[in-house]
Amino acid sequence: MSALWNAGSALLLGILNFFYNLFHSYGIAIILLTVVVRILLHPLSHKQLVSMQKMQKLQPRLKVLQEKFAGDKERLNKETMALYKENNVNPAAGCLPLLVQLPILILLFRVLMDLNLTGYSFLGVHLDKSVYGALGSALGITDPEVGLMAIVNAIGANPGGLSQVGLYLGNVILMAFIGYITWFQQQLTGASNPQMAFMNWFMPLFLVFICLSLPGGVLLYWAVSSLIGVAQQWWVHRRTDIEMQEKPALFKEKPPVKVKGE
């Protein structure tokens, strides 16, 4: 298993170096490698997104079924399976593609984390430095393992260092973009679900916090991958809406509430 893992890492690193030798820019190489990986994973991610979107669209109709057959579990299961079959939905279809994709995405993440990008930048993003590290450079911190408290203390001691925006602005903008694109994805997937309201703002903030300590090269990969994912998700969302509108309504009205004694 370790040999297979190392072989996968070597393959991705080889592709990355191929693009670097072609364009002499690690920024472009990371973008192109991310695009290649997303293209290869497209059939799996598309299947996953379609399944998730259809399941979300079926939730109101499933709720009606649960109310109508609350006292008959056997009939409820039968009608639920009929609803899935009618809309060509497999409840398990969203899980398997994700399990296949994860090792590849983790491999790509590992390659970028281990890659020596010292001194390389792309469009103002320092590929070797985290947001903490970039801010630390502006504030005169020499410790490469700089953290939040060190940044706060350095700002208090040397606030003028923040005027050197060229040393950190690109990384900060990229981090903020990842937070925004994550929020936008949450809107696409769960904006109409009250149970998702908490996650709609928590996940973007949580990911921004994680991004503070990630190298710019990893942030660039994450941003490009998320942007492609949003485009794919929007397309699936649009196509699924059209398809689901063509399906006949199972129940147009909620079943009447039964009164005890009737």
C-alpha positions as CSV (number, residue, x, y, z in Angstrom):
1,M,0.0,0.0,0.0
2,S,2.9,2.3,0.8
3,A,4.5,1.6,-2.5
4,L,1.2,2.4,-4.3
5,W,0.9,5.7,-2.3
6,N,4.5,6.7,-3.2
7,A,4.0,5.8,-6.8
8,G,0.9,8.0,-6.9
9,S,2.8,10.9,-5.3
10,A,5.6,10.5,-7.8
11,L,3.2,10.5,-10.7
12,L,1.5,13.7,-9.6
13,L,4.9,15.3,-8.9
14,G,6.1,14.3,-12.4
15,I,3.1,15.9,-14.0
16,L,3.7,19.1,-12.0
17,N,7.3,19.2,-13.0
18,F,6.4,18.6,-16.6
19,F,4.1,21.7,-16.6
20,Y,6.8,23.7,-14.7
21,N,9.4,22.9,-17.3
22,L,6.9,23.8,-20.0
23,F,5.9,27.2,-18.6
24,H,8.6,28.0,-16.0
25,S,6.0,28.9,-13.4
26,Y,5.0,26.8,-10.5
27,G,1.8,28.8,-10.2
28,I,0.7,27.9,-13.7
29,A,1.9,24.3,-13.1
30,I,-0.2,24.0,-10.0
31,I,-3.3,25.3,-11.8
32,L,-2.8,23.0,-14.8
33,L,-2.2,20.0,-12.5
34,T,-5.4,20.8,-10.6
35,V,-7.4,21.1,-13.8
36,V,-6.0,17.7,-15.0
37,V,-7.0,16.0,-11.7
38,R,-10.4,17.5,-11.8
39,I,-11.0,16.4,-15.4
40,L,-9.9,12.8,-14.5
41,L,-12.3,12.8,-11.5
42,H,-15.1,14.5,-13.4
43,P,-17.2,11.3,-14.0
44,L,-17.1,10.4,-10.3
45,S,-17.7,13.9,-9.0
46,H,-20.5,14.4,-11.5
47,K,-22.3,11.2,-10.4
48,Q,-21.9,12.2,-6.8
49,L,-23.3,15.8,-7.4
50,V,-26.2,14.5,-9.4
51,S,-27.1,12.0,-6.7
52,M,-26.8,14.6,-3.9
53,Q,-28.9,17.2,-5.9
54,K,-31.7,14.7,-6.7
55,M,-31.8,13.5,-3.1
56,Q,-32.1,17.1,-2.0
57,K,-34.9,17.8,-4.5
58,L,-36.8,14.7,-3.3
59,Q,-36.8,15.7,0.4
60,P,-40.2,17.4,0.4
61,R,-41.8,14.4,-1.3
62,L,-40.1,12.0,1.1
63,K,-41.5,14.0,4.0
64,V,-45.0,13.7,2.5
65,L,-44.5,9.9,2.2
66,Q,-43.4,9.8,5.8
67,E,-46.5,11.6,7.0
68,K,-48.8,9.6,4.8
69,F,-47.5,6.2,5.9
70,A,-46.3,7.0,9.4
71,G,-48.0,4.0,10.8
72,D,-47.0,1.5,8.0
73,K,-43.2,1.2,7.7
74,E,-43.4,-1.6,5.1
75,R,-45.6,0.6,2.8
76,L,-43.3,3.6,3.5
77,N,-40.2,1.6,2.5
78,K,-42.0,0.4,-0.7
79,E,-43.2,3.9,-1.7
80,T,-39.8,5.4,-0.9
81,M,-38.1,2.8,-3.2
82,A,-40.6,3.5,-5.9
83,L,-39.9,7.2,-5.6
84,Y,-36.1,6.6,-5.9
85,K,-36.7,4.3,-8.9
86,E,-39.0,6.8,-10.6
87,N,-36.3,9.5,-10.4
88,N,-33.4,7.1,-11.0
89,V,-31.8,7.9,-7.7
90,N,-29.5,5.5,-5.7
91,P,-29.1,6.8,-2.1
92,A,-25.7,5.2,-1.9
93,A,-24.5,6.6,-5.2
94,G,-23.2,9.8,-3.5
95,C,-20.8,8.0,-1.1
96,L,-18.8,5.6,-3.3
97,P,-17.5,8.3,-5.8
98,L,-16.3,10.4,-2.8
99,L,-14.4,7.5,-1.3
100,V,-12.6,7.0,-4.6
101,Q,-11.8,10.7,-5.0
102,L,-10.4,11.3,-1.6
103,P,-7.1,9.3,-1.9
104,I,-6.3,11.2,-5.1
105,L,-7.1,14.6,-3.6
106,I,-5.0,13.7,-0.5
107,L,-2.1,12.7,-2.7
108,L,-2.2,16.0,-4.6
109,F,-2.4,17.9,-1.3
110,R,0.6,15.9,0.1
111,V,2.7,16.6,-3.1
112,L,2.1,20.3,-2.8
113,M,2.8,20.4,1.0
114,D,6.1,18.6,0.5
115,L,7.2,20.6,-2.6
116,N,10.0,23.1,-2.0
117,L,8.6,26.4,-3.3
118,T,10.9,28.7,-1.5
119,G,11.2,32.0,-3.3
120,Y,8.4,31.2,-5.8
121,S,5.4,33.5,-6.2
122,F,2.5,33.8,-8.6
123,L,0.3,36.9,-9.1
124,G,1.4,38.2,-5.7
125,V,0.9,34.9,-3.9
126,H,4.0,33.6,-2.2
127,L,3.7,29.9,-2.9
128,D,6.0,28.8,-0.1
129,K,4.5,30.9,2.7
130,S,1.3,30.7,4.6
131,V,-0.8,33.8,5.5
132,Y,0.9,33.7,8.9
133,G,4.3,33.4,7.3
134,A,3.6,36.2,4.8
135,L,2.4,38.5,7.5
136,G,5.4,37.5,9.6
137,S,7.7,38.6,6.8
138,A,6.0,42.1,6.7
139,L,6.2,42.4,10.5
140,G,9.8,41.4,10.8
141,I,9.3,37.9,12.3
142,T,12.1,35.5,11.3
143,D,10.7,32.4,12.9
144,P,9.3,30.2,10.1
145,E,6.8,28.5,12.6
146,V,4.9,31.8,13.2
147,G,1.4,31.5,14.7
148,L,-1.6,33.7,15.5
149,M,-0.3,35.0,18.8
150,A,3.1,35.9,17.4
151,I,1.3,37.9,14.6
152,V,-0.9,39.7,17.1
153,N,2.1,40.6,19.3
154,A,4.2,41.7,16.2
155,I,1.3,44.0,15.0
156,G,1.3,45.6,18.5
157,A,5.1,46.1,18.4
158,N,5.4,47.1,14.8
159,P,2.1,48.1,13.2
160,G,3.9,49.9,10.4
161,G,5.0,46.6,9.0
162,L,1.5,46.1,7.7
163,S,2.1,48.8,5.2
164,Q,4.3,46.3,3.2
165,V,1.1,44.9,1.6
166,G,3.1,43.3,-1.2
167,L,4.5,40.7,1.2
168,Y,1.1,39.3,2.3
169,L,-1.8,40.8,0.3
170,G,-1.9,38.1,-2.4
171,N,-2.0,35.2,0.2
172,V,-4.7,37.0,2.2
173,I,-6.9,37.6,-0.9
174,L,-6.5,34.0,-2.0
175,M,-7.6,32.8,1.5
176,A,-10.6,35.2,1.5
177,F,-11.6,33.9,-2.0
178,I,-11.5,30.3,-0.7
179,G,-13.8,31.4,2.2
180,Y,-16.2,33.1,-0.2
181,I,-16.3,30.2,-2.7
182,T,-17.0,27.8,0.2
183,W,-19.9,30.0,1.3
184,F,-21.2,30.0,-2.3
185,Q,-21.0,26.2,-2.5
186,Q,-23.0,26.0,0.7
187,Q,-25.7,28.2,-0.8
188,L,-26.0,25.9,-3.8
189,T,-26.3,22.8,-1.7
190,G,-28.2,23.8,1.4
191,A,-29.6,27.4,1.1
192,S,-33.2,26.2,1.3
193,N,-32.6,23.7,4.2
194,P,-33.0,25.3,7.7
195,Q,-30.9,22.6,9.1
196,M,-27.9,23.7,7.0
197,A,-28.1,27.4,8.2
198,F,-25.4,26.9,10.8
199,M,-23.1,25.1,8.3
200,N,-23.6,27.9,5.7
201,W,-21.5,30.3,7.8
202,F,-19.5,28.0,10.0
203,M,-17.8,26.0,7.2
204,P,-16.4,29.1,5.4
205,L,-15.0,30.5,8.7
206,F,-13.6,27.2,9.7
207,L,-11.8,26.7,6.3
208,V,-10.4,30.3,6.4
209,F,-9.0,29.5,9.8
210,I,-7.3,26.3,8.4
211,C,-6.0,28.3,5.4
212,L,-4.1,30.7,7.6
213,S,-1.4,28.1,8.1
214,L,-1.3,26.5,4.6
215,P,1.4,27.4,2.0
216,G,0.3,29.6,-0.8
217,G,0.8,26.7,-3.3
218,V,-1.8,24.6,-1.5
219,L,-4.1,27.6,-1.3
220,L,-3.8,28.1,-5.1
221,Y,-4.7,24.4,-5.7
222,W,-7.6,24.7,-3.3
223,A,-8.9,27.9,-4.9
224,V,-8.8,26.5,-8.4
225,S,-10.2,23.2,-7.5
226,S,-13.1,24.9,-5.6
227,L,-13.8,27.2,-8.5
228,I,-14.0,24.2,-10.9
229,G,-16.2,22.4,-8.4
230,V,-18.6,25.4,-8.1
231,A,-18.9,25.6,-11.9
232,Q,-19.6,21.8,-12.1
233,Q,-22.1,22.0,-9.2
234,W,-24.0,24.9,-10.8
235,W,-24.3,23.0,-14.1
236,V,-25.6,19.9,-12.3
237,H,-27.9,22.0,-10.2
238,R,-29.4,23.6,-13.4
239,R,-29.7,20.3,-15.3
240,T,-31.2,18.5,-12.3
241,D,-33.8,21.2,-11.8
242,I,-35.0,20.8,-15.4
243,E,-35.1,17.0,-15.1
244,M,-36.9,17.0,-11.8
245,Q,-39.5,19.5,-13.1
246,E,-40.4,16.9,-15.8
247,K,-41.2,14.3,-13.3
248,P,-44.9,13.8,-12.2
249,A,-45.7,15.0,-8.7
250,L,-46.2,12.1,-6.3
251,F,-48.5,14.0,-4.0
252,K,-49.5,17.5,-4.7
253,E,-51.0,18.1,-1.3
254,K,-50.1,16.9,2.1
255,P,-52.2,14.0,3.4
256,P,-55.0,15.0,5.8
257,V,-54.2,14.8,9.5
258,K,-56.1,12.0,11.1
259,V,-58.0,12.7,14.2
260,K,-58.1,10.1,16.9
261,G,-61.4,8.3,17.1
262,E,-62.2,8.7,13.3
